[in-house]
Amino acid sequence: MDRDPTVCVMGEDVGHYGGSYKVTKGLATKYGDLRVLDTPIAENSFTGMGIGAAMTGLRPIVEGMNMGFLLLAYNQISNNCGMLHYTSGGQFKIPIVIRGPGGVGRQLGAEHSQRLESYFQSIPGLQMVACSTPYNAKGLMKAAIRSDNPVVLFEHVLLYNLKERIPDEEYVLCLEEAEMVRPGEHVTILTYSRMRYHVMQAAKTLVNKGYDPEVIDIRSLKPFDLYTIGNSIKKTHRVLIVEECMRTGGIGASLRAAIIDNFWDYLDAPVMCLSSQDVPTPYAGTLEEWTVVQPAQIVTAVEQICK
């Protein structure tokens, strides 16, 4: 916001309260109430306002207090945000970032445990990225703000407490590039967001059992970085996808289809996908754990693939 006066933030409680997870803390005091705009509880309206602001030259960042609330703005995101550049014949660009907390938290209930990447992936013209560390959260956010395309940035409610030393110097990450988390030889594990940490926990067990998994945080949910993914598959010849998204119509299903379409000849085993169960997320903590992928399931899946 220091660098570009056209950047502004809008959403519920983003101003003097600092956001529901304190992502915008202190920004209203520094930049004023017009650039850090508190909105009414009206997601469809303020998302539309953000899209209109983007059309006229601003670079708005629209926060959904919880990503599940953005279902109320689905019309604006699909019909206007993703398509206006095309339907206007290129007369308008929509440099907007839509971001907020999502995923399965700690007993937040079904409505507050949504994974909207499956909803948004079919919208033409929309880019989607998911951050998983403080380092890539900053780098992807800056890249999304500077992009002339509409970008949805998925943040996970359980990752806000992560701490990491990040560089003082300027850096921006590529929105369409996966991250190699752990090189390996035996199997490619593709994951993103919170599941990165479940995979890395499982990787420790797998190494002790004699396996050498390669772990890739895909980060770009649309489009996929098939170059990085493909190079890994050509080396390991086995793939496991681990996601928190729903099994039916999720990111994993789309990624598996892309792998089969592009790298079928390099596969020595079927592509496996571990996803959340197709049920509303229970409030009870023990039941909630049963609906999402756990590290032990990842270990078992790798053992099956590598037989």
C-alpha positions as CSV (number, residue, x, y, z in Angstrom):
1,M,0.0,0.0,0.0
2,D,3.0,2.3,0.5
3,R,4.2,1.4,-3.0
4,D,0.9,1.9,-4.8
5,P,-1.8,4.4,-3.8
6,T,-4.4,2.5,-5.9
7,V,-4.3,-0.5,-3.5
8,C,-7.1,-0.5,-1.0
9,V,-8.8,-3.1,1.4
10,M,-12.4,-3.6,2.0
11,G,-14.4,-6.1,4.1
12,E,-16.2,-6.7,7.4
13,D,-14.2,-5.4,10.4
14,V,-11.0,-5.0,8.3
15,G,-10.5,-1.4,9.6
16,H,-10.1,-0.4,13.2
17,Y,-10.8,-3.9,14.5
18,G,-7.9,-5.1,12.3
19,G,-9.8,-8.1,10.7
20,S,-11.2,-11.2,12.4
21,Y,-7.7,-12.8,12.3
22,K,-5.8,-9.5,12.6
23,V,-4.4,-9.6,9.1
24,T,-5.1,-5.9,8.5
25,K,-4.2,-4.8,12.0
26,G,-2.9,-1.2,12.1
27,L,-3.6,-0.5,8.4
28,A,-6.6,1.8,9.1
29,T,-4.6,4.0,11.4
30,K,-1.8,4.2,8.8
31,Y,-3.8,4.6,5.6
32,G,-7.1,6.0,6.7
33,D,-10.7,4.8,6.5
34,L,-11.1,5.2,2.7
35,R,-8.2,2.9,1.8
36,V,-9.1,0.4,4.6
37,L,-12.9,0.4,4.3
38,D,-15.2,-1.3,6.8
39,T,-18.2,-2.6,5.0
40,P,-21.7,-3.7,6.1
41,I,-22.5,-7.5,6.3
42,A,-23.3,-7.6,2.6
43,E,-20.8,-9.8,0.8
44,N,-22.5,-9.6,-2.6
45,S,-22.6,-5.8,-2.4
46,F,-19.1,-5.1,-1.3
47,T,-17.6,-7.7,-3.6
48,G,-19.4,-6.0,-6.5
49,M,-18.1,-2.6,-5.3
50,G,-14.6,-4.0,-5.3
51,I,-15.0,-5.3,-8.9
52,G,-16.3,-2.0,-10.0
53,A,-13.4,-0.2,-8.3
54,A,-11.0,-2.6,-10.1
55,M,-12.6,-1.7,-13.4
56,T,-12.0,2.0,-12.9
57,G,-8.3,1.7,-12.0
58,L,-8.0,0.7,-8.3
59,R,-6.4,-2.5,-7.0
60,P,-8.9,-3.6,-4.3
61,I,-8.3,-6.5,-1.8
62,V,-11.6,-7.9,-0.7
63,E,-11.6,-9.9,2.5
64,G,-14.2,-12.5,3.3
65,M,-14.3,-12.7,7.1
66,N,-14.7,-16.4,6.5
67,M,-14.4,-17.8,3.0
68,G,-17.7,-19.5,3.4
69,F,-19.4,-16.1,3.5
70,L,-18.2,-15.5,0.0
71,L,-20.8,-17.9,-1.3
72,L,-23.1,-15.0,-0.9
73,A,-21.0,-13.1,-3.5
74,Y,-20.7,-16.1,-5.9
75,N,-22.7,-14.2,-8.6
76,Q,-20.3,-11.3,-8.5
77,I,-17.2,-13.5,-8.5
78,S,-18.4,-15.8,-11.3
79,N,-20.4,-13.5,-13.7
80,N,-18.4,-10.3,-13.2
81,C,-15.0,-10.9,-11.6
82,G,-14.0,-13.8,-13.8
83,M,-15.7,-12.8,-17.0
84,L,-15.8,-9.0,-17.4
85,H,-12.4,-8.8,-19.2
86,Y,-13.7,-11.2,-21.8
87,T,-17.3,-10.0,-22.1
88,S,-16.1,-6.3,-22.4
89,G,-13.9,-7.3,-25.3
90,G,-10.8,-6.5,-23.3
91,Q,-11.9,-3.0,-22.4
92,F,-11.7,-3.6,-18.7
93,K,-9.2,-5.5,-16.6
94,I,-10.1,-6.6,-13.1
95,P,-7.0,-6.4,-10.9
96,I,-8.7,-7.6,-7.7
97,V,-7.6,-9.9,-4.9
98,I,-10.3,-11.9,-3.0
99,R,-8.8,-13.4,0.1
100,G,-9.8,-14.7,3.5
101,P,-9.6,-17.6,6.0
102,G,-11.1,-21.0,5.1
103,G,-10.6,-24.7,5.6
104,V,-11.4,-26.9,8.6
105,G,-10.4,-25.2,11.8
106,R,-11.0,-26.3,15.4
107,Q,-14.7,-27.0,15.9
108,L,-16.0,-24.1,13.8
109,G,-19.0,-26.1,12.5
110,A,-20.0,-27.0,9.0
111,E,-20.7,-23.5,7.7
112,H,-17.4,-22.1,8.8
113,S,-15.3,-25.1,7.6
114,Q,-15.8,-24.6,3.9
115,R,-13.3,-25.2,1.2
116,L,-14.4,-23.0,-1.6
117,E,-11.6,-23.9,-4.1
118,S,-13.8,-26.6,-5.5
119,Y,-16.6,-24.0,-6.1
120,F,-14.4,-21.4,-7.7
121,Q,-12.1,-23.6,-9.9
122,S,-14.6,-23.8,-12.8
123,I,-14.9,-20.0,-13.1
124,P,-13.2,-18.9,-16.3
125,G,-10.8,-16.0,-16.0
126,L,-10.1,-16.6,-12.3
127,Q,-6.7,-17.5,-10.8
128,M,-6.5,-19.4,-7.5
129,V,-3.5,-19.7,-5.1
130,A,-3.2,-21.2,-1.6
131,C,-0.5,-20.0,0.8
132,S,1.0,-22.3,3.4
133,T,3.9,-20.5,5.1
134,P,4.5,-16.9,6.2
135,Y,7.1,-16.6,3.4
136,N,4.9,-17.7,0.6
137,A,1.9,-15.9,2.0
138,K,3.7,-12.5,1.6
139,G,5.2,-13.4,-1.7
140,L,1.9,-14.6,-3.2
141,M,-0.1,-11.8,-1.8
142,K,2.2,-9.2,-3.4
143,A,2.1,-11.0,-6.7
144,A,-1.7,-11.2,-6.6
145,I,-2.0,-7.5,-5.9
146,R,0.3,-6.6,-8.8
147,S,-1.4,-9.0,-11.2
148,D,-3.9,-7.6,-13.7
149,N,-6.0,-10.7,-13.4
150,P,-8.6,-11.5,-10.6
151,V,-6.9,-13.7,-8.0
152,V,-8.5,-15.7,-5.2
153,L,-6.0,-16.2,-2.4
154,F,-6.9,-19.0,0.1
155,E,-5.6,-18.7,3.6
156,H,-6.1,-21.4,6.2
157,V,-7.6,-20.6,9.6
158,L,-5.1,-22.9,11.4
159,L,-1.9,-21.4,9.8
160,Y,-2.2,-17.9,11.0
161,N,-0.1,-18.7,14.1
162,L,2.9,-19.9,12.1
163,K,6.1,-17.9,12.6
164,E,9.1,-17.7,10.2
165,R,11.9,-15.3,9.5
166,I,11.3,-13.7,6.1
167,P,13.8,-11.6,4.1
168,D,13.9,-7.8,4.7
169,E,14.6,-7.3,1.0
170,E,11.8,-7.2,-1.6
171,Y,10.6,-10.5,-3.1
172,V,7.6,-11.5,-5.1
173,L,6.7,-15.1,-5.9
174,C,5.2,-16.5,-9.1
175,L,1.5,-17.1,-9.0
176,E,1.7,-20.1,-11.3
177,E,4.6,-22.0,-9.7
178,A,4.7,-24.9,-7.4
179,E,7.2,-25.2,-4.5
180,M,9.5,-28.2,-4.1
181,V,9.3,-28.8,-0.3
182,R,11.2,-32.1,-0.1
183,P,13.1,-33.8,-3.0
184,G,12.7,-37.6,-3.2
185,E,12.9,-40.6,-5.5
186,H,10.1,-43.1,-4.7
187,V,6.8,-41.2,-4.9
188,T,5.5,-37.7,-5.7
189,I,3.2,-36.3,-3.0
190,L,1.2,-33.3,-4.2
191,T,-0.5,-31.1,-1.6
192,Y,-1.3,-27.6,-0.6
193,S,-2.3,-25.3,2.3
194,R,-2.6,-27.0,5.8
195,M,-2.2,-30.5,4.4
196,R,1.5,-29.6,3.6
197,Y,2.2,-30.1,7.3
198,H,0.3,-33.4,7.6
199,V,2.3,-34.6,4.6
200,M,5.6,-33.5,6.1
201,Q,4.7,-35.2,9.4
202,A,3.9,-38.4,7.5
203,A,7.2,-38.0,5.5
204,K,9.2,-38.4,8.7
205,T,7.6,-41.8,9.4
206,L,8.0,-42.8,5.7
207,V,11.7,-42.0,5.8
208,N,12.1,-44.2,8.9
209,K,10.4,-47.0,7.0
210,G,12.8,-46.7,4.1
211,Y,10.8,-44.6,1.7
212,D,12.0,-41.4,0.0
213,P,8.9,-39.3,-0.8
214,E,9.1,-36.1,-2.9
215,V,6.8,-33.5,-1.5
216,I,5.5,-30.6,-3.7
217,D,3.3,-27.8,-2.5
218,I,1.3,-27.0,-5.7
219,R,0.3,-23.5,-4.4
220,S,-1.2,-22.6,-7.7
221,L,-4.6,-24.3,-7.7
222,K,-5.5,-22.8,-11.1
223,P,-3.7,-23.1,-13.3
224,F,-1.6,-26.1,-12.2
225,D,2.2,-26.0,-12.6
226,L,2.4,-29.0,-14.8
227,Y,6.0,-28.4,-15.6
228,T,7.2,-29.0,-12.0
229,I,4.6,-31.7,-11.4
230,G,5.5,-33.5,-14.6
231,N,9.3,-33.4,-13.9
232,S,8.6,-35.0,-10.6
233,I,6.4,-37.7,-12.0
234,K,8.9,-38.6,-14.7
235,K,11.4,-39.2,-11.9
236,T,9.2,-41.1,-9.3
237,H,6.5,-42.6,-11.6
238,R,4.1,-42.7,-8.7
239,V,1.7,-40.0,-7.4
240,L,-0.3,-39.3,-4.3
241,I,-2.5,-36.3,-4.0
242,V,-3.3,-35.1,-0.5
243,E,-5.9,-32.3,0.0
244,E,-8.4,-31.0,2.5
245,C,-10.9,-30.3,-0.3
246,M,-13.9,-32.6,-0.8
247,R,-13.4,-35.7,-2.8
248,T,-16.2,-35.0,-5.3
249,G,-15.4,-32.2,-7.7
250,G,-12.3,-31.1,-5.6
251,I,-8.9,-29.8,-6.6
252,G,-7.6,-33.4,-6.3
253,A,-10.0,-34.7,-8.9
254,S,-9.0,-32.0,-11.4
255,L,-5.3,-32.5,-10.7
256,R,-5.6,-36.3,-11.1
257,A,-7.4,-35.8,-14.5
258,A,-4.6,-33.4,-15.6
259,I,-1.9,-35.9,-14.6
260,I,-3.6,-38.8,-16.4
261,D,-4.1,-36.7,-19.5
262,N,-0.5,-35.4,-19.6
263,F,1.7,-38.0,-17.9
264,W,0.0,-41.4,-18.3
265,D,3.0,-43.0,-20.0
266,Y,5.2,-42.2,-17.0
267,L,3.0,-43.8,-14.3
268,D,3.8,-47.1,-12.8
269,A,0.9,-47.2,-10.4
270,P,-2.6,-45.6,-10.3
271,V,-2.8,-42.0,-9.1
272,M,-4.1,-42.0,-5.6
273,C,-6.0,-39.1,-4.0
274,L,-6.7,-38.6,-0.3
275,S,-9.5,-36.0,0.3
276,S,-12.0,-35.0,2.9
277,Q,-15.1,-37.0,3.1
278,D,-18.2,-35.7,1.3
279,V,-20.1,-34.8,4.5
280,P,-20.7,-31.5,6.3
281,T,-17.9,-31.0,8.8
282,P,-19.0,-32.1,12.2
283,Y,-18.7,-29.7,15.2
284,A,-17.5,-32.5,17.5
285,G,-13.7,-32.5,17.5
286,T,-13.2,-36.3,17.3
287,L,-15.7,-36.5,14.4
288,E,-14.1,-33.5,12.7
289,E,-10.8,-35.3,12.7
290,W,-12.3,-38.3,11.0
291,T,-13.6,-36.2,8.0
292,V,-10.1,-34.9,7.0
293,V,-6.9,-36.7,6.0
294,Q,-4.6,-37.6,8.8
295,P,-0.8,-38.4,8.6
296,A,-1.3,-42.1,9.3
297,Q,-3.5,-42.4,6.2
298,I,-0.8,-40.8,4.1
299,V,1.8,-43.3,5.3
300,T,-0.6,-46.2,4.5
301,A,-1.3,-44.8,1.0
302,V,2.4,-44.5,0.2
303,E,3.0,-48.0,1.3
304,Q,0.3,-49.2,-1.0
305,I,1.5,-47.2,-4.0
306,C,5.1,-48.4,-3.6
307,K,4.4,-52.1,-3.2
